[in-house]
Every structure is written in structure tokens, then in C-alpha cells.
Amino acid sequence: MEIVIVSSLVAAVLLLHRPFSALYLQLYVRRQTRKFVANETFYHSVVSRHIRYYNRLNLEDQRKFLFRTYLFRKSRRFHYIEVNESAEMPILISAVAVQLTFGLEKFMFNYFNDIFVLKDDYHYGFYSRPFMGHVDQTGIYLSWDNFMRGILGQTPNCNVGLHEMGHALAYVTFITETEEDKHFKKEFKNYSKVARPIFTSMQAGTKNLLGDYAACNYHEFWAVCVETFFENPVRFKHELGDLYESMVRLLNQDPLHLGVGRTTIIKKNGTAAPVKSERSEMVH
């Protein structure tokens, strides 16, 4: 009898979990929407000054972008190491994460509660060379000086923020499996069908736009693809057209056609706005 009762309770919990989760999410988004409205102008002023991607979006997508940025920023703990904290820092870091995932349903990277911001290149573990950023089980790490150089376009084809967020997206999808975007996970297999042969040829010595660092390992190849996709889409599409198109399908967005009414696959989860270092020298 006890087994029957326990089994019934488990079944009831499983049946009720989804509707209660949906209700909680709806209430959470509604509450955060009210708070977001009070901060929207400030968020816009920060993001519009620094993120070129944002300025190319139409007004509806800009508001969606800012709301996602607000949600991402509010759900993180930011730690500042030997760098002076400013109100802009967490907003810009959150905005770069949102840029990468703007075409996806899941964008919160919920596994990573902590983001560490350091002033410049730093040493990590037993590596002798300095890092610009890395991702591991303890959090996302970024050097602020390098981060700013990336978003300001001062380092061609290199954007440490996008690079590390690329690693974080792969981490939560394939390593911790804590926030799997179904579209991204499905399309990554198709991306790899195109990407793997290019990566293999690069390891054999072939040179291309992605540069030597992309040949280090497949994780770095992916993160460099992310940087180049957003930072140099014209040349990427021209020189590696099949790989570029696989990235378009994978991320459900095309940097060459922003703000022209491209419809993303997402219509829920609060994602629509209320009314609308040598590279690291080892960037992990």
C-alpha cells in the first residue's frame, strides 16, 4: 500500500510540475517587467553607446534585447577583482550574452551564478601564458580591458565577451546539460557536419579567416566561429559560406540581416519584451 501511495504522489508531482512551473515563470516575468520599465532608459543608454549589434535592431527587437539583458543581469552575481566596479559593467557583459543567444529560446545560462571581472590579462591554473577569459565550473571569467576592446571593435575578429559566452553556451548545453535549448542542440549536429572537416583541415595546416588559434581544439574552433560570425560576417560568408550558413541556422539569426523583420523561433518565456592575448593567450 505504501508503494502505491508513494507512486501516486510522485505521479501527481510530475503531472503538476509543468503547469506550476509555467505559472511561476509567468508571474516572475510579470514582476520583472514592471521593474524593467523603471530601468529601461538607463539600459538603453548603456547598450546603445557600446553594442553596435543592438543599434541595428528594429525597435521591437531592441526592447526584447534590453529585457533579456535585464533578466540576465539580475540573475547573476558579479565579482570585481582589481578593477573598479561601475554600473555599466554587468549590463554590457549581460548584453553580449544576449547578443549570442538572441535567436534562441534559452538564454539565461542558469548554471553560471557567478561572473568574475578582472582588470586585464591574468594567470589561471598551471598555465604559464596569460588569459583574457575562461569558463569553468566555478563561473565565467573576463578581463575587462580586453572585453571593452572587443566590443569597441579595437581587436579585429576578436571579441573576448562573445568568445567566452560561446564557451558558456556549449558548457550548459553539452557538459552540465542544465539549460538545453532544443533548437541549438539539434542544429549543432548539422553545424558539426560542416565544421568538423574544416577544423580537421586546419589542424593539418590549412589557413583561413578563423586563424591558427581555432585549430587548437574543437572547443576553441567553436568559440572563434562565434567571434568571427558577429565581428566579420561579410568576409566569413564570402570565404567560408557553408560554415557561415550553418551558424545562421544554429543561432537562428543572421548578423548581415538584422532589423529587417527576421522572425525568430521564440515567442514565450518572457523573451518578448513587455510591449515589445595573444587570444587568451589561451582563451578557454
PEGIFEN-V313815 format. One line per field, one symbol per residue. ss: DSSP state (A for helix, B for strand, O for the rest). psi: psi as a letter, one per 20 degrees, with the letter a starting at -180 (. if undefined). A space follows every 10 residues. Layout:
ss=???
psi=???
//
This chain:
ss=OAAAAAAAAA AAAAAAAAAA AAAAAAAAAA AAAAAAAAAA AAAAAAAAAA OAAAAOOOAA AAAAAAAAAA AAAAOOBBBB BOOOOOAAAA AAAAAAAAAA AOOOOOOOOO OOOBBBBBOO OBOOOOOOOO BOBBBBOOBB BBBAAAAAAA AOOOOOOOOA AAAAAAAAAA AAAAAOOOOO OAAAAAAAAA AAAAAAAAAA AAAOOOOOOO OAAAAOOAAA AAAAAAAAAA AOAAAAAAAO AAAAAAAAAA AOOOAAAOOO OOOOOOOOOO OOOOOOOOOO OOOO
psi=ghgggghggg ggghhigghh gggggghggg ghgghghiig gggghgghhh ohggiiqrhg hhhgghgggg ggghjqpppp okqpqrhhgh ghghhhghgg jhjrgpjilh hnhppporga qrqpcjphqq qhrrpaiiap pppgghghhg iikinpjonh ghghhgghgh ghghfhkimo oggghghhgh ghhghghggg hhhiipqahh rhhiigrhgh gghhggghgh hlhghghghm ghgghhhghg ilqohilqkk jppripjakj hprgi.nqfh ino.
//
